């Protein structure tokens, strides 16, 4: 009675954090997928940085030609994000302008 129970919640917090990070990666991939499809309809093209990012995304996501399940596209973009390949592409383009 009237004694605090000291239980470490670190493990549960870590597991929850991992779930949150995975969800954020998926949401970012969905947003990028929408962006790459939207940019494919834009003529004339946009800035050099966006064009390089779009080209990198289109290297793992085929062009939208009809109805299809998007889960493979989302998984491919998540892998691209985890490898930091998209960030590296943008950094290289920024370095060219500096």
SEVO-927533 format. One record per residue: x, y, z of N, C-alpha, C in turn. Coordinates in nm, 3 decimals, decimal comma. Example, Ala and Ser with C-alpha at 12.3 -4.5 7.8 and 13.67 -1.06 7.14 Angstrom:
2
<rec n_east="1,319" n_north="-0,569" n_up="0,780" ca_east="1,230" ca_north="-0,450" ca_up="0,780" c_east="1,320" c_north="-0,330" c_up="0,780"/>
<rec n_east="1,285" n_north="-0,225" n_up="0,708" ca_east="1,367" ca_north="-0,106" ca_up="0,714" c_east="1,290" c_north="0,003" c_up="0,787"/>
This chain:
98
<rec n_east="0,081" n_north="-0,116" n_up="0,000" ca_east="0,000" ca_north="0,000" ca_up="0,000" c_east="0,088" c_north="0,126" c_up="0,000"/>
<rec n_east="0,045" n_north="0,223" n_up="-0,077" ca_east="0,111" ca_north="0,353" ca_up="-0,091" c_east="0,257" c_north="0,342" c_up="-0,134"/>
<rec n_east="0,291" n_north="0,238" n_up="-0,211" ca_east="0,426" ca_north="0,221" ca_up="-0,262" c_east="0,422" c_north="0,226" c_up="-0,414"/>
<rec n_east="0,513" n_north="0,303" n_up="-0,470" ca_east="0,519" ca_north="0,311" ca_up="-0,616" c_east="0,577" c_north="0,184" c_up="-0,674"/>
<rec n_east="0,526" n_north="0,147" n_up="-0,790" ca_east="0,578" ca_north="0,030" ca_up="-0,860" c_east="0,665" c_north="0,082" c_up="-0,974"/>
<rec n_east="0,793" n_north="0,060" n_up="-0,966" ca_east="0,886" ca_north="0,109" ca_up="-1,068" c_east="0,904" c_north="0,003" c_up="-1,175"/>
<rec n_east="0,838" n_north="0,025" n_up="-1,288" ca_east="0,845" ca_north="-0,068" ca_up="-1,400" c_east="0,899" c_north="0,009" c_up="-1,520"/>
<rec n_east="1,000" n_north="-0,046" n_up="-1,581" ca_east="1,058" ca_north="0,019" ca_up="-1,698" c_east="0,965" c_north="0,002" c_up="-1,817"/>
<rec n_east="0,932" n_north="0,112" n_up="-1,878" ca_east="0,846" ca_north="0,110" ca_up="-1,997" c_east="0,928" c_north="0,138" c_up="-2,123"/>
<rec n_east="1,061" n_north="0,135" n_up="-2,107" ca_east="1,148" ca_north="0,165" ca_up="-2,220" c_east="1,131" c_north="0,071" c_up="-2,338"/>
<rec n_east="1,116" n_north="-0,056" n_up="-2,313" ca_east="1,100" ca_north="-0,154" ca_up="-2,421" c_east="0,973" c_north="-0,127" c_up="-2,500"/>
<rec n_east="0,864" n_north="-0,102" n_up="-2,429" ca_east="0,737" ca_north="-0,074" ca_up="-2,497" c_east="0,743" c_north="0,057" c_up="-2,574"/>
<rec n_east="0,810" n_north="0,156" n_up="-2,518" ca_east="0,826" ca_north="0,284" ca_up="-2,588" c_east="0,909" c_north="0,265" c_up="-2,714"/>
<rec n_east="1,014" n_north="0,184" n_up="-2,706" ca_east="1,098" ca_north="0,157" ca_up="-2,824" c_east="1,021" c_north="0,086" c_up="-2,933"/>
<rec n_east="0,939" n_north="-0,012" n_up="-2,895" ca_east="0,858" ca_north="-0,083" ca_up="-2,994" c_east="0,756" c_north="0,010" c_up="-3,059"/>
<rec n_east="0,697" n_north="0,096" n_up="-2,979" ca_east="0,600" ca_north="0,192" ca_up="-3,033" c_east="0,669" c_north="0,290" c_up="-3,128"/>
<rec n_east="0,790" n_north="0,334" n_up="-3,091" ca_east="0,865" ca_north="0,425" ca_up="-3,177" c_east="0,896" c_north="0,361" c_up="-3,311"/>
<rec n_east="0,934" n_north="0,233" n_up="-3,309" ca_east="0,962" ca_north="0,164" ca_up="-3,435" c_east="0,838" c_north="0,159" c_up="-3,523"/>
<rec n_east="0,722" n_north="0,133" n_up="-3,463" ca_east="0,596" ca_north="0,131" ca_up="-3,539" c_east="0,566" c_north="0,269" c_up="-3,598"/>
<rec n_east="0,590" n_north="0,374" n_up="-3,521" ca_east="0,566" ca_north="0,511" ca_up="-3,568" c_east="0,658" c_north="0,543" c_up="-3,686"/>
<rec n_east="0,785" n_north="0,507" n_up="-3,677" ca_east="0,881" ca_north="0,533" ca_up="-3,784" c_east="0,840" c_north="0,459" c_up="-3,911"/>
<rec n_east="0,799" n_north="0,334" n_up="-3,898" ca_east="0,754" ca_north="0,258" ca_up="-4,016" c_east="0,632" c_north="0,322" c_up="-4,078"/>
<rec n_east="0,539" n_north="0,369" n_up="-3,996" ca_east="0,420" ca_north="0,436" ca_up="-4,049" c_east="0,457" c_north="0,567" c_up="-4,121"/>
<rec n_east="0,550" n_north="0,642" n_up="-4,065" ca_east="0,593" ca_north="0,767" ca_up="-4,129" c_east="0,660" c_north="0,738" c_up="-4,263"/>
<rec n_east="0,742" n_north="0,632" n_up="-4,270" ca_east="0,805" ca_north="0,594" ca_up="-4,397" c_east="0,700" c_north="0,561" c_up="-4,502"/>
<rec n_east="0,595" n_north="0,491" n_up="-4,460" ca_east="0,489" ca_north="0,455" ca_up="-4,555" c_east="0,412" c_north="0,579" c_up="-4,600"/>
<rec n_east="0,382" n_north="0,669" n_up="-4,509" ca_east="0,311" ca_north="0,792" ca_up="-4,546" c_east="0,395" c_north="0,876" c_up="-4,642"/>
<rec n_east="0,524" n_north="0,889" n_up="-4,613" ca_east="0,613" ca_north="0,964" ca_up="-4,704" c_east="0,618" c_north="0,899" c_up="-4,842"/>
<rec n_east="0,622" n_north="0,767" n_up="-4,845" ca_east="0,625" ca_north="0,696" ca_up="-4,974" c_east="0,497" c_north="0,722" c_up="-5,053"/>
<rec n_east="0,383" n_north="0,723" n_up="-4,986" ca_east="0,256" ca_north="0,750" ca_up="-5,053" c_east="0,254" c_north="0,893" c_up="-5,107"/>
<rec n_east="0,303" n_north="0,988" n_up="-5,027" ca_east="0,309" ca_north="1,127" ca_up="-5,073" c_east="0,401" c_north="1,140" c_up="-5,194"/>
<rec n_east="0,517" n_north="1,076" n_up="-5,189" ca_east="0,611" ca_north="1,082" ca_up="-5,302" c_east="0,554" c_north="1,015" c_up="-5,426"/>
<rec n_east="0,479" n_north="0,908" n_up="-5,407" ca_east="0,416" ca_north="0,841" ca_up="-5,521" c_east="0,316" c_north="0,935" c_up="-5,588"/>
<rec n_east="0,237" n_north="1,004" n_up="-5,508" ca_east="0,144" ca_north="1,102" ca_up="-5,564" c_east="0,217" c_north="1,215" c_up="-5,635"/>
<rec n_east="0,328" n_north="1,259" n_up="-5,578" ca_east="0,406" ca_north="1,367" ca_up="-5,639" c_east="0,465" c_north="1,325" c_up="-5,773"/>
<rec n_east="0,519" n_north="1,204" n_up="-5,779" ca_east="0,582" ca_north="1,161" ca_up="-5,904" c_east="0,477" c_north="1,145" c_up="-6,014"/>
<rec n_east="0,357" n_north="1,099" n_up="-5,978" ca_east="0,251" ca_north="1,088" ca_up="-6,078" c_east="0,204" c_north="1,227" c_up="-6,122"/>
<rec n_east="0,194" n_north="1,321" n_up="-6,028" ca_east="0,151" ca_north="1,457" ca_up="-6,062" c_east="0,254" c_north="1,525" c_up="-6,151"/>
<rec n_east="0,383" n_north="1,508" n_up="-6,118" ca_east="0,487" ca_north="1,571" ca_up="-6,200" c_east="0,493" c_north="1,513" c_up="-6,340"/>
<rec n_east="0,452" n_north="1,388" n_up="-6,356" ca_east="0,455" ca_north="1,328" ca_up="-6,490" c_east="0,353" c_north="1,394" c_up="-6,583"/>
<rec n_east="0,253" n_north="1,461" n_up="-6,526" ca_east="0,154" ca_north="1,531" ca_up="-6,608" c_east="0,190" c_north="1,676" c_up="-6,634"/>
<rec n_east="0,296" n_north="1,725" n_up="-6,570" ca_east="0,330" ca_north="1,867" ca_up="-6,580" c_east="0,425" c_north="1,890" c_up="-6,698"/>
<rec n_east="0,384" n_north="1,976" n_up="-6,786" ca_east="0,468" ca_north="2,020" ca_up="-6,897" c_east="0,460" c_north="2,172" c_up="-6,904"/>
<rec n_east="0,562" n_north="2,247" n_up="-6,920" ca_east="0,700" ca_north="2,200" ca_up="-6,924" c_east="0,744" c_north="2,153" c_up="-6,786"/>
<rec n_east="0,857" n_north="2,091" n_up="-6,785" ca_east="0,908" ca_north="2,032" ca_up="-6,662" c_east="0,938" c_north="2,138" c_up="-6,556"/>
<rec n_east="0,967" n_north="2,092" n_up="-6,437" ca_east="0,991" ca_north="2,183" ca_up="-6,325" c_east="1,140" c_north="2,210" c_up="-6,309"/>
<rec n_east="1,184" n_north="2,235" n_up="-6,187" ca_east="1,324" ca_north="2,268" ca_up="-6,161" c_east="1,414" c_north="2,146" c_up="-6,177"/>
<rec n_east="1,542" n_north="2,171" n_up="-6,187" ca_east="1,639" ca_north="2,062" ca_up="-6,205" c_east="1,638" c_north="1,967" c_up="-6,086"/>
<rec n_east="1,624" n_north="2,022" n_up="-5,966" ca_east="1,624" ca_north="1,937" ca_up="-5,846" c_east="1,504" c_north="1,844" c_up="-5,846"/>
<rec n_east="1,386" n_north="1,899" n_up="-5,876" ca_east="1,267" ca_north="1,814" ca_up="-5,882" c_east="1,277" c_north="1,712" c_up="-5,995"/>
<rec n_east="1,335" n_north="1,750" n_up="-6,105" ca_east="1,349" ca_north="1,657" ca_up="-6,216" c_east="1,441" c_north="1,540" c_up="-6,180"/>
<rec n_east="1,550" n_north="1,568" n_up="-6,109" ca_east="1,640" ca_north="1,460" ca_up="-6,067" c_east="1,571" c_north="1,369" c_up="-5,966"/>
<rec n_east="1,497" n_north="1,429" n_up="-5,873" ca_east="1,423" ca_north="1,349" ca_up="-5,774" c_east="1,317" c_north="1,265" c_up="-5,843"/>
<rec n_east="1,246" n_north="1,325" n_up="-5,940" ca_east="1,144" ca_north="1,251" ca_up="-6,013" c_east="1,205" c_north="1,135" c_up="-6,090"/>
<rec n_east="1,319" n_north="1,159" n_up="-6,154" ca_east="1,386" ca_north="1,053" ca_up="-6,229" c_east="1,429" c_north="0,938" c_up="-6,138"/>
<rec n_east="1,477" n_north="0,973" n_up="-6,019" ca_east="1,516" ca_north="0,869" ca_up="-5,923" c_east="1,395" c_north="0,788" c_up="-5,880"/>
<rec n_east="1,285" n_north="0,854" n_up="-5,853" ca_east="1,163" ca_north="0,783" ca_up="-5,815" c_east="1,110" c_north="0,697" c_up="-5,929"/>
<rec n_east="1,115" n_north="0,750" n_up="-6,051" ca_east="1,066" ca_north="0,673" ca_up="-6,166" c_east="1,158" c_north="0,555" c_up="-6,199"/>
<rec n_east="1,280" n_north="0,555" n_up="-6,145" ca_east="1,367" ca_north="0,440" ca_up="-6,167" c_east="1,321" c_north="0,318" c_up="-6,089"/>
<rec n_east="1,240" n_north="0,338" n_up="-5,984" ca_east="1,188" ca_north="0,224" ca_up="-5,906" c_east="1,038" c_north="0,208" c_up="-5,919"/>
<rec n_east="0,970" n_north="0,309" n_up="-5,974" ca_east="0,825" ca_north="0,303" ca_up="-5,990" c_east="0,792" c_north="0,317" c_up="-6,138"/>
<rec n_east="0,728" n_north="0,217" n_up="-6,196" ca_east="0,693" ca_north="0,229" ca_up="-6,339" c_east="0,587" c_north="0,338" c_up="-6,362"/>
<rec n_east="0,584" n_north="0,387" n_up="-6,484" ca_east="0,486" ca_north="0,490" ca_up="-6,519" c_east="0,345" c_north="0,436" c_up="-6,500"/>
<rec n_east="0,255" n_north="0,525" n_up="-6,463" ca_east="0,115" ca_north="0,490" ca_up="-6,443" c_east="0,047" c_north="0,484" c_up="-6,580"/>
<rec n_east="0,010" n_north="0,365" n_up="-6,621" ca_east="-0,055" ca_north="0,349" ca_up="-6,751" c_east="-0,198" c_north="0,298" c_up="-6,739"/>
<rec n_east="-0,235" n_north="0,255" n_up="-6,622" ca_east="-0,371" ca_north="0,205" ca_up="-6,599" c_east="-0,388" c_north="0,168" c_up="-6,454"/>
<rec n_east="-0,498" n_north="0,099" n_up="-6,426" ca_east="-0,522" ca_north="0,057" ca_up="-6,288" c_east="-0,424" c_north="-0,051" c_up="-6,247"/>
<rec n_east="-0,374" n_north="-0,039" n_up="-6,126" ca_east="-0,289" ca_north="-0,143" ca_up="-6,068" c_east="-0,281" c_north="-0,124" c_up="-5,918"/>
<rec n_east="-0,240" n_north="-0,229" n_up="-5,850" ca_east="-0,220" ca_north="-0,219" ca_up="-5,705" c_east="-0,094" c_north="-0,139" c_up="-5,679"/>
<rec n_east="-0,097" n_north="-0,050" n_up="-5,585" ca_east="0,016" ca_north="0,039" ca_up="-5,561" c_east="0,107" c_north="-0,007" c_up="-5,449"/>
<rec n_east="0,075" n_north="-0,118" n_up="-5,384" ca_east="0,156" ca_north="-0,158" ca_up="-5,268" c_east="0,300" c_north="-0,188" c_up="-5,307"/>
<rec n_east="0,324" n_north="-0,240" n_up="-5,427" ca_east="0,462" ca_north="-0,265" ca_up="-5,471" c_east="0,537" c_north="-0,135" c_up="-5,494"/>
<rec n_east="0,468" n_north="-0,036" n_up="-5,549" ca_east="0,528" ca_north="0,095" ca_up="-5,570" c_east="0,564" c_north="0,160" c_up="-5,436"/>
<rec n_east="0,473" n_north="0,151" n_up="-5,340" ca_east="0,497" ca_north="0,208" ca_up="-5,208" c_east="0,615" c_north="0,139" c_up="-5,141"/>
<rec n_east="0,621" n_north="0,006" n_up="-5,149" ca_east="0,733" ca_north="-0,068" ca_up="-5,090" c_east="0,865" c_north="-0,030" c_up="-5,156"/>
<rec n_east="0,864" n_north="-0,010" n_up="-5,287" ca_east="0,987" ca_north="0,028" ca_up="-5,358" c_east="1,035" c_north="0,166" c_up="-5,313"/>
<rec n_east="0,943" n_north="0,259" n_up="-5,294" ca_east="0,982" ca_north="0,393" ca_up="-5,250" c_east="1,030" c_north="0,389" c_up="-5,105"/>
<rec n_east="0,968" n_north="0,307" n_up="-5,021" ca_east="1,016" ca_north="0,293" ca_up="-4,882" c_east="1,159" c_north="0,242" c_up="-4,881"/>
<rec n_east="1,189" n_north="0,143" n_up="-4,967" ca_east="1,328" ca_north="0,094" ca_up="-4,977" c_east="1,421" c_north="0,205" c_up="-5,021"/>
<rec n_east="1,377" n_north="0,286" n_up="-5,116" ca_east="1,458" ca_north="0,399" ca_up="-5,163" c_east="1,485" c_north="0,498" c_up="-5,050"/>
<rec n_east="1,383" n_north="0,523" n_up="-4,968" ca_east="1,400" ca_north="0,613" ca_up="-4,853" c_east="1,496" c_north="0,555" c_up="-4,750"/>
<rec n_east="1,484" n_north="0,425" n_up="-4,724" ca_east="1,571" ca_north="0,362" ca_up="-4,625" c_east="1,716" c_north="0,359" c_up="-4,669"/>
<rec n_east="1,739" n_north="0,351" n_up="-4,800" ca_east="1,875" ca_north="0,351" ca_up="-4,853" c_east="1,932" c_north="0,492" c_up="-4,867"/>
<rec n_east="1,853" n_north="0,593" n_up="-4,840" ca_east="1,892" ca_north="0,734" ca_up="-4,856" c_east="1,929" c_north="0,770" c_up="-4,999"/>
<rec n_east="1,885" n_north="0,691" n_up="-5,094" ca_east="1,919" ca_north="0,716" ca_up="-5,233" c_east="1,857" c_north="0,846" c_up="-5,285"/>
<rec n_east="1,735" n_north="0,874" n_up="-5,246" ca_east="1,669" ca_north="0,996" ca_up="-5,292" c_east="1,737" c_north="1,120" c_up="-5,234"/>
<rec n_east="1,772" n_north="1,114" n_up="-5,106" ca_east="1,842" ca_north="1,225" ca_up="-5,042" c_east="1,978" c_north="1,249" c_up="-5,108"/>
<rec n_east="2,049" n_north="1,142" n_up="-5,138" ca_east="2,180" ca_north="1,155" ca_up="-5,203" c_east="2,166" c_north="1,220" c_up="-5,340"/>
<rec n_east="2,063" n_north="1,184" n_up="-5,414" ca_east="2,040" ca_north="1,244" ca_up="-5,546" c_east="2,017" c_north="1,394" c_up="-5,534"/>
<rec n_east="1,935" n_north="1,434" n_up="-5,439" ca_east="1,908" ca_north="1,577" ca_up="-5,420" c_east="2,034" c_north="1,650" c_up="-5,374"/>
<rec n_east="2,111" n_north="1,589" n_up="-5,285" ca_east="2,236" ca_north="1,652" ca_up="-5,240" c_east="2,334" c_north="1,671" c_up="-5,355"/>
<rec n_east="2,342" n_north="1,573" n_up="-5,444" ca_east="2,432" ca_north="1,586" ca_up="-5,560" c_east="2,390" c_north="1,702" c_up="-5,649"/>
<rec n_east="2,261" n_north="1,718" n_up="-5,669" ca_east="2,212" ca_north="1,828" ca_up="-5,752" c_east="2,240" c_north="1,962" c_up="-5,685"/>
<rec n_east="2,218" n_north="1,968" n_up="-5,552" ca_east="2,250" ca_north="2,091" ca_up="-5,479" c_east="2,398" c_north="2,123" c_up="-5,491"/>
<rec n_east="2,484" n_north="2,023" n_up="-5,482" ca_east="2,628" ca_north="2,045" ca_up="-5,491" c_east="2,666" c_north="2,102" c_up="-5,628"/>
<rec n_east="2,595" n_north="2,060" n_up="-5,733" ca_east="2,622" ca_north="2,111" ca_up="-5,867" c_east="2,590" c_north="2,260" c_up="-5,878"/>
<rec n_east="2,490" n_north="2,306" n_up="-5,801" ca_east="2,449" ca_north="2,446" ca_up="-5,806" c_east="2,534" c_north="2,535" c_up="-5,715"/>
<rec n_east="2,603" n_north="2,473" n_up="-5,619" ca_east="2,680" ca_north="2,553" ca_up="-5,522" c_east="2,807" c_north="2,608" c_up="-5,579"/>
